[in-house]
Amino acid sequence: MYTAADMAEYTKLLREHAAMEEIVSKFAEYKTVLQEAEDIAEMKAEADEEMLLLIEAEAEELAERTARLEDELKLLLVPKDPDADRNVILEIRAGTGGEEAALFGVDLLRMYTRYAERHKLKLEYISTNFTELGGVKEVIVGVKGKGAFAKLKYESGVHRVQRVPETESGGR
């Protein structure tokens, strides 16, 4: 029988393994590309003129792939924020500006909803308060999923728009 401490340790090891899996697979790809480049260099010494053109084109492509993989590996090896995978509570409140500010709040809500969908994050509405014209007085949404905090951590603060109001009937 496993104890709770054993299961906690096992879960921790599984998380560490999952975190390293992407790095290991990227490094394996990098090693394969380096081996291909080494093989191309050996072939270059024995090739005739026609093959030499093909080999040089292949060598250029491998050099570009090598550089790209090196950059990707560097990014993967940067220490991750320990809070990166935590969930987020997103609040949108209409500021001064009346109904126009509330309509801008709807635009913000739609933008963040689509952003979450594209990044495979789940939204859970905690509290909503809409105006009569469909604007947002206040919306509180829980954002859950892998990397939710990492993707949204720079979105704090006030968002402001300067435009001709939709609520203005006469125009300018």
C-alpha positions in Angstrom: 0.0 0.0 0.0 1.2 3.5 -0.8 1.1 6.3 1.7 0.0 9.8 0.9 3.7 10.9 1.1 4.6 8.3 -1.4 1.9 9.4 -3.8 2.9 13.1 -3.3 6.5 12.2 -4.2 5.4 10.2 -7.2 3.3 13.1 -8.4 6.2 15.5 -8.0 8.5 13.2 -10.0 5.8 12.9 -12.8 5.6 16.7 -13.0 9.4 17.0 -13.2 9.5 14.4 -15.9 6.8 16.2 -17.9 8.7 19.5 -17.6 11.9 17.9 -18.9 10.2 16.0 -21.7 10.1 18.9 -24.2 13.7 19.8 -23.5 14.9 16.2 -24.0 13.0 15.8 -27.3 14.3 19.1 -28.6 17.8 18.1 -27.7 17.4 14.8 -29.5 16.2 16.6 -32.6 19.3 18.9 -32.3 21.6 16.0 -32.0 20.0 14.4 -35.1 20.5 17.6 -37.1 24.1 17.8 -36.0 24.7 14.2 -37.1 23.1 15.0 -40.5 25.4 18.0 -40.9 28.4 15.9 -40.1 27.3 13.3 -42.7 26.8 16.0 -45.3 30.3 17.3 -44.6 31.7 13.8 -45.3 29.7 13.5 -48.5 31.0 16.9 -49.6 34.6 15.6 -49.8 33.5 12.7 -52.2 30.9 14.5 -54.3 31.1 15.5 -58.0 30.0 19.0 -59.2 26.3 18.2 -59.6 26.0 16.6 -56.2 28.1 19.4 -54.6 25.3 21.9 -55.4 22.7 19.7 -53.8 24.9 19.0 -50.8 25.7 22.7 -50.3 21.9 23.5 -50.4 21.3 20.8 -47.8 24.1 22.1 -45.7 22.6 25.6 -45.6 19.2 24.2 -44.6 20.8 22.2 -41.8 22.8 25.2 -40.6 19.5 27.2 -40.4 17.8 24.4 -38.6 20.7 24.1 -36.2 20.5 27.8 -35.4 16.8 27.7 -34.9 17.0 24.6 -32.6 19.8 26.3 -30.5 17.6 29.3 -30.0 14.6 27.1 -29.0 16.8 25.1 -26.6 18.1 28.3 -25.0 14.5 29.4 -24.3 13.6 26.0 -22.9 16.6 26.1 -20.6 15.7 29.4 -19.0 14.2 28.8 -15.6 10.5 28.9 -15.6 8.4 31.1 -13.3 7.2 28.9 -10.4 3.8 30.5 -10.7 3.5 30.1 -14.5 1.0 27.3 -14.5 -1.3 28.8 -11.8 -4.8 29.9 -12.5 -5.9 33.5 -12.9 -8.8 35.6 -11.8 -9.6 38.2 -14.5 -11.7 41.2 -13.6 -13.1 43.7 -16.1 -14.9 46.8 -14.7 -16.2 49.8 -16.6 -14.5 53.0 -15.5 -15.7 56.5 -16.0 -17.4 57.1 -19.3 -20.8 55.6 -18.6 -22.3 53.3 -21.3 -19.3 53.8 -23.6 -16.9 52.5 -21.0 -19.3 49.5 -20.5 -19.3 48.8 -24.2 -15.5 48.9 -24.3 -15.6 46.4 -21.4 -17.6 44.0 -23.6 -14.9 44.4 -26.3 -12.2 43.5 -23.7 -14.2 40.5 -22.5 -14.6 39.2 -26.0 -10.8 39.8 -26.7 -9.8 37.9 -23.6 -12.3 35.1 -24.3 -10.9 34.5 -27.8 -7.4 34.7 -26.4 -8.2 32.0 -23.9 -9.8 29.8 -26.5 -6.8 30.1 -28.8 -4.4 29.2 -26.0 -6.6 26.3 -24.8 -7.5 27.9 -21.5 -10.8 27.4 -19.8 -13.0 30.3 -18.6 -15.3 30.1 -15.6 -17.6 33.0 -15.0 -17.6 33.9 -11.3 -19.7 37.1 -11.4 -21.3 39.1 -14.2 -23.1 42.4 -14.2 -24.2 43.8 -17.6 -25.8 47.0 -18.6 -29.1 47.4 -20.5 -27.3 48.0 -23.8 -25.2 44.9 -23.4 -22.2 46.6 -21.9 -20.1 45.3 -18.9 -20.4 47.0 -15.5 -18.3 44.2 -13.9 -17.2 40.7 -14.9 -15.1 38.4 -12.9 -13.7 35.3 -14.7 -11.5 32.4 -13.6 -9.0 31.4 -16.2 -7.7 27.9 -15.8 -5.2 25.9 -17.8 -1.5 25.2 -18.4 0.4 28.5 -18.4 -2.6 30.7 -17.6 -0.6 33.0 -15.3 2.4 33.1 -17.7 0.2 34.2 -20.5 -1.8 36.8 -18.6 0.6 38.1 -16.0 1.4 41.4 -17.9 -2.3 42.2 -18.4 -2.8 44.0 -15.2 -3.7 47.6 -14.9 -6.0 50.1 -16.7 -7.0 49.7 -20.3 -8.1 52.9 -21.9 -9.6 53.7 -25.3 -10.1 57.1 -27.0 -12.7 56.9 -29.8 -16.0 58.4 -31.0 -18.6 56.8 -28.8 -21.1 54.2 -30.2 -23.6 55.8 -27.9 -23.3 59.2 -29.7 -26.1 59.4 -32.2 -25.1 62.5 -34.1 -21.5 61.6 -34.9 -18.8 64.3 -35.2 
